[in-house]
């Protein structure tokens, strides 16, 4: 499927919603379960019950609470940087950027990784931990494990950037490389857990991880209570889940919108279908945003997205490149392409975003290959 076909498919889908009196963008808190049911001609996941695998449907999962996020903030206080909200000249009107690239590991992932290991500290110290990651989560797990004196093993795809795998190894973690598919990473991780008894630290589909990422939303709400739109990159969904849980609890009127690459838009498709959709590994590998190449949003994150997120929009490869360049030149901030996705949405997709007087874009990571950064900056 070409990029043009992708856009056309989404337009057709949104038109189908509109033709049935449905909104293509939710107001904060608005329930679209009935809309999805009409579209599919059946009750679907919103009606509850068991899914095909015999487990509980996503809609019945209990969302992460504000109390859990506040407890994560307490644990993270001596470890994570409380990143500021930075105004970016020339990105009017008044965009504020939350630069998680300033964390010790260069991305927001430290928050969730440390929280999850700390929550399982006795077992982690005894057995060690294992994680699978496209790079940033593995880096964060390696760093957090080193701080806590815990042995760590990280499973990464063969396509993981060297800048990220080198960082993982620098903290003493053991690196295991597999094929560039989510299924390969999951299989290798499961085998290591079975063989060695490691404690699994998931990249996104985990309550403690989501609570840790939610501390970003807690900080946004405290530092800028008037923020009425928070734009967040989406990969497996842990980041936007935690932020939405915190922001919507502290500022119920604020909208939270996710952003994905057009070449890896499984969460967008899932959001509009009302059920989790998967993209093929070959498709998601096409995007320059290696941090956003997850093939399917997690089950617990999707439960949060359905209840708390206003919309999910997509950006192109060139739009992310431009956002990386603009952040470097106008804000003196280094961003990787996926980390700059939220800023790209503000720059190029404003017509698709809710109106806002005080928007905040989360810059989720800055672990970009130096050669790629040089190439992007030279294109100006």
C-alpha positions in Angstrom: 0.0 0.0 0.0 1.4 3.4 -0.9 1.4 6.5 1.3 -1.3 8.0 -0.9 -3.5 4.9 -0.5 -3.0 5.1 3.2 -4.3 8.7 3.3 -7.2 7.8 1.0 -8.2 4.9 3.2 -8.3 7.0 6.3 -10.3 9.7 4.5 -12.8 7.1 3.4 -13.0 5.7 6.9 -13.6 9.1 8.4 -16.2 9.8 5.8 -18.0 6.6 6.8 -18.1 7.8 10.3 -19.3 11.3 9.3 -22.1 9.8 7.1 -23.5 8.0 10.1 -23.5 11.2 12.2 -20.3 10.3 14.0 -17.6 12.7 15.0 -14.1 12.0 13.6 -12.6 13.6 16.7 -13.8 13.1 20.2 -14.2 15.9 22.7 -12.5 15.1 26.0 -14.5 12.4 27.8 -16.9 11.9 24.9 -18.1 8.3 24.5 -17.9 6.9 21.0 -18.8 3.3 21.8 -22.2 3.6 20.1 -20.6 5.1 17.0 -18.1 2.2 16.7 -20.9 -0.3 17.3 -23.0 1.2 14.4 -20.0 1.2 12.1 -19.2 -2.4 12.7 -22.8 -3.5 12.9 -22.2 -5.4 16.1 -21.6 -4.7 19.8 -17.8 -5.2 19.5 -15.3 -4.8 22.4 -17.2 -1.8 23.9 -19.9 -4.2 25.0 -17.7 -6.2 27.4 -17.4 -9.9 27.6 -14.7 -12.3 26.7 -12.5 -12.0 23.6 -11.6 -14.8 21.2 -8.6 -15.9 23.2 -10.7 -16.4 26.4 -9.3 -13.4 28.1 -11.1 -10.3 29.2 -11.7 -7.6 26.6 -9.6 -4.4 26.6 -12.5 -2.3 27.8 -12.7 -4.2 31.1 -9.1 -3.5 32.1 -8.8 -1.2 35.1 -7.0 2.0 34.1 -3.9 3.3 35.9 -4.9 5.6 38.7 -3.6 9.0 39.7 -2.5 7.5 43.0 -0.3 5.0 41.1 1.3 7.8 39.1 2.0 9.9 42.2 3.7 6.9 43.8 5.8 6.5 40.7 6.7 10.2 41.0 7.9 9.6 44.5 10.1 6.7 43.4 11.5 8.6 40.5 12.3 11.8 42.4 16.0 11.0 43.0 16.5 9.5 39.5 14.6 11.3 36.7 15.0 14.9 35.6 11.9 17.1 36.0 12.0 18.4 32.5 10.9 22.0 31.9 8.3 23.3 29.5 10.2 25.2 26.9 8.6 27.8 24.6 9.9 27.6 21.0 10.2 30.9 19.1 8.5 30.8 15.8 6.1 27.9 16.6 3.2 30.2 17.3 0.8 30.3 18.9 2.7 29.6 22.1 3.8 26.0 21.7 5.5 24.6 24.8 7.8 21.6 24.4 8.4 19.0 27.1 12.0 17.8 26.3 12.3 14.2 27.6 15.5 14.1 25.6 17.1 15.7 28.6 16.7 12.6 30.7 20.0 10.8 31.6 19.1 8.1 29.0 18.0 10.6 26.3 14.3 9.6 26.4 11.2 9.3 28.6 11.6 5.6 28.9 13.7 5.9 32.1 10.6 6.8 34.0 8.7 3.6 33.3 11.7 1.3 33.4 12.9 2.5 36.8 9.4 2.4 38.3 8.8 -1.2 37.0 12.2 -2.5 38.3 11.8 -0.7 41.6 8.3 -2.2 42.0 9.8 -5.7 41.6 13.1 -5.0 43.3 13.4 -8.1 45.6 12.9 -10.5 42.7 14.9 -8.4 40.3 17.9 -8.4 42.6 17.6 -12.1 43.0 17.0 -13.2 39.4 17.9 -10.2 37.2 15.6 -8.5 34.6 14.9 -8.9 30.9 13.3 -6.4 28.5 12.7 -6.3 24.7 13.1 -3.0 23.0 13.6 -1.1 19.8 16.3 0.8 21.7 15.2 3.5 24.1 13.4 1.2 26.6 16.4 -1.2 26.6 18.7 1.8 27.2 16.5 2.8 30.1 16.3 -0.7 31.6 20.1 -1.1 31.4 20.6 2.3 33.1 18.0 1.7 35.8 19.3 -1.8 36.5 22.9 -0.5 36.9 21.6 2.1 39.4 19.9 -0.6 41.4 22.7 -3.2 41.1 20.5 -5.6 39.1 21.7 -7.8 36.2 19.9 -6.9 32.9 19.4 -8.6 29.6 17.9 -6.7 26.6 16.5 -8.2 23.5 16.7 -5.8 20.5 15.9 -6.1 16.8 18.8 -6.3 14.3 17.7 -2.9 13.0 18.2 -1.1 16.3 20.5 2.0 15.8 24.0 1.5 17.0 23.8 4.7 19.1 21.1 2.9 21.2 22.7 -0.6 21.4 26.1 0.8 22.4 24.4 2.7 25.2 22.7 -0.5 26.4 26.1 -2.3 26.6 27.8 0.6 28.2 25.8 0.0 31.4 26.8 -3.6 31.6 23.6 -5.1 30.2 23.7 -8.3 28.1 22.5 -7.7 24.5 20.5 -10.3 22.6 19.8 -9.5 18.9 16.8 -11.0 17.0 14.9 -10.5 13.8 13.2 -7.1 13.4 9.7 -8.2 14.4 7.7 -7.8 17.6 7.0 -11.6 17.6 10.7 -12.4 17.5 11.4 -10.1 20.4 8.5 -11.5 22.4 9.5 -15.1 21.7 13.1 -14.5 22.7 12.1 -12.7 25.9 9.7 -15.4 26.9 12.4 -18.0 26.4 14.8 -16.1 28.6 12.2 -15.7 31.3 11.5 -19.4 31.3 15.2 -20.5 31.2 16.6 -18.0 33.8 13.7 -16.8 35.8 14.3 -13.1 34.9 11.8 -10.5 35.9 10.1 -9.2 32.7 10.1 -5.4 32.3 7.7 -4.8 29.4 8.2 -1.7 27.2 4.6 -0.5 27.4 1.9 -3.0 28.3 2.4 -2.8 32.1 0.8 -0.9 34.9 4.1 0.2 36.6 5.6 1.3 33.2 2.5 3.3 32.4 2.5 4.9 35.9 6.1 5.9 35.4 5.4 7.5 32.0 2.4 9.2 33.6 4.7 11.3 35.7 5.3 13.4 32.6 1.6 14.3 32.6 1.7 15.0 36.3 4.5 17.5 35.7 2.7 19.2 32.8 -0.5 19.6 34.8 1.5 21.1 37.8 3.7 23.4 35.8 1.1 24.5 33.3 -2.4 24.0 34.7 -3.9 26.0 31.8 -2.6 23.6 29.2 -5.6 22.6 27.1 -3.9 20.3 24.5 -1.1 17.8 25.1 0.3 16.1 21.9 2.2 12.8 22.4 4.1 10.4 20.1 2.6 6.9 20.1 4.4 3.6 19.8 3.2 0.8 22.0 1.0 3.3 23.8 2.5 3.3 27.3 3.6 7.0 27.1 0.3 8.4 25.9 -1.6 6.1 28.4 0.2 7.4 31.4 0.1 11.1 30.3 -3.6 10.9 29.5 -4.4 9.3 32.8 -2.5 12.1 34.7 -3.6 15.0 32.6 -7.3 14.1 32.4 -7.4 13.4 36.1 -5.8 16.8 36.9 -7.2 18.8 34.1 -10.4 17.1 32.9 -11.0 19.7 30.1 -7.7 19.2 28.4 -7.4 17.1 25.3 -4.7 14.5 24.7 -3.9 13.6 21.1 -1.5 10.9 19.9 0.8 11.2 16.8 2.2 8.3 14.7 4.1 8.1 11.4 1.9 7.5 8.4 4.1 4.5 7.7 3.4 2.9 11.1 -0.2 3.9 12.0 -1.5 0.9 13.8 -2.7 2.9 16.8 -4.6 5.3 14.6 -6.3 2.4 12.9 -7.1 0.8 16.2 -8.5 4.0 17.6 -10.9 4.4 14.7 -11.9 0.8 14.5 -12.4 0.5 18.2 -10.3 -2.7 18.4 -6.6 -3.3 18.3 -5.2 -3.6 14.7 -1.8 -4.8 13.8 0.5 -3.7 10.9 3.0 -6.0 9.3 6.7 -5.8 10.4 7.7 -5.0 6.9 5.4 -2.0 6.8 6.4 -0.4 10.1 10.1 -0.8 9.3 9.7 1.7 6.5 9.5 4.7 8.8 12.6 6.7 9.8 11.1 6.9 13.3 12.7 3.7 14.7 11.3 4.4 18.2 7.7 4.2 16.8 8.0 0.9 14.8 5.8 -1.2 17.1 3.4 -3.3 15.1 0.5 -3.2 17.5 -0.5 -1.0 20.5 -0.6 -2.8 23.8 -3.8 -4.1 25.3 -3.7 -2.0 28.5 -2.5 1.1 26.7 -5.4 0.7 24.2 -7.9 0.6 27.1 -6.5 4.0 28.2 -6.5 5.4 24.6 -10.2 4.4 24.1 -11.3 6.2 27.3 -8.9 9.1 27.6 -7.5 10.1 24.2 -9.2 12.6 22.0 -7.7 11.6 18.6 -4.7 10.1 16.9 -3.2 11.9 13.9 -0.3 10.9 11.6 2.7 12.8 10.1 4.9 12.1 7.2 8.6 11.3 7.1 9.5 14.7 5.8 7.4 16.4 8.4 9.3 14.6 11.2 12.6 15.5 9.6 11.5 19.2 9.5 10.5 19.0 13.1 13.9 17.6 14.0 15.6 20.5 12.1 13.3 23.2 13.6 13.8 21.9 17.2 17.6 22.0 16.7 17.7 25.5 15.1 14.9 27.2 17.1 15.0 25.5 20.5 18.5 24.1 20.6 17.0 20.7 21.3 18.2 17.4 19.8 15.3 15.1 18.8 15.1 11.8 17.1 12.5 11.6 14.4 9.9 9.7 16.5 10.7 12.0 19.4 9.8 15.0 17.2 6.5 13.6 15.9 4.3 15.6 18.3 6.0 18.9 17.2 5.6 17.8 13.5 1.9 17.4 14.2 1.7 20.9 15.6 3.6 22.3 12.6 1.8 20.5 9.8 -1.5 19.0 11.1 -3.0 21.9 13.1 -6.2 21.6 11.1 -6.7 18.1 12.5 -6.0 19.1 16.1 -8.4 20.5 18.7 -8.3 24.2 19.1 -6.0 25.2 21.9 -4.6 28.4 23.5 -1.8 26.6 25.5 -0.6 23.5 23.6 2.2 21.2 24.9 4.1 18.8 22.7 6.1 16.0 24.3 9.6 15.6 22.8 9.9 11.9 23.7 13.5 11.2 22.8 16.8 12.5 21.4 18.8 9.3 20.7 19.4 10.0 17.1 22.3 8.6 15.1 24.8 11.4 14.6 25.1 10.8 10.8 21.3 10.9 10.4 21.2 14.2 12.4 23.9 15.7 10.3 22.0 14.6 7.1 18.7 16.2 8.4 20.4 19.4 9.4 22.2 19.7 6.1 19.0 19.5 4.2 17.9 22.9 5.4 
